Amino acid sequence: MTSWQLVRVFAGCFILLSLLLGAPASPWFHSQWWLAFTAFVGLNILQSGVTKWCLLERIMHRLGARRGD
């Protein structure tokens, strides 16, 4: 997988996890404050789309993931 694909996998997993923990209808509900984490991930995706820069993608590349085009 390329670094940008890994970033999207991580973002999707974090969003789903925070929704499971933050949505009152979820059987794993813990606190609605988990929804703030969902918003944080969404804002980071928006920021990386606008600026074409993502810290996690740089970290993945330095850990050995090849760059995506």
Backbone hydrogen bonds, N-H to C=O, Kabsch-Sander energy under -0.5 kcal/mol:
donor,donor_aa,acceptor,acceptor_aa,energy
3,S,66,R,-2.6
6,L,2,T,-2.2
7,V,3,S,-2.0
8,R,4,W,-1.6
9,V,5,Q,-2.1
10,F,6,L,-2.7
11,A,7,V,-2.7
12,G,8,R,-2.5
13,C,9,V,-2.4
14,F,10,F,-2.7
15,I,11,A,-2.4
16,L,12,G,-2.4
17,L,13,C,-2.6
18,S,14,F,-2.4
19,L,15,I,-2.1
20,L,16,L,-2.3
21,L,17,L,-2.0
22,G,18,S,-1.5
23,A,19,L,-2.3
26,S,23,A,-2.1
29,F,26,S,-1.4
30,H,21,L,-3.0
31,S,21,L,-1.7
34,W,31,S,-1.5
35,L,32,Q,-1.6
36,A,33,W,-1.2
37,F,33,W,-0.6
37,F,34,W,-0.6
38,T,34,W,-1.2
39,A,35,L,-2.0
40,F,36,A,-2.2
41,V,37,F,-2.4
42,G,38,T,-2.3
43,L,39,A,-2.6
44,N,40,F,-2.0
45,I,41,V,-2.2
46,L,42,G,-2.3
47,Q,43,L,-2.8
48,S,44,N,-2.4
49,G,45,I,-1.9
50,V,46,L,-1.8
51,T,47,Q,-2.9
52,K,48,S,-1.6
58,R,54,C,-1.7
59,I,55,L,-2.4
60,M,56,L,-2.7
61,H,57,E,-2.2
62,R,58,R,-2.3
63,L,59,I,-1.5
64,G,61,H,-1.3
65,A,60,M,-2.4
66,R,1,M,-0.6
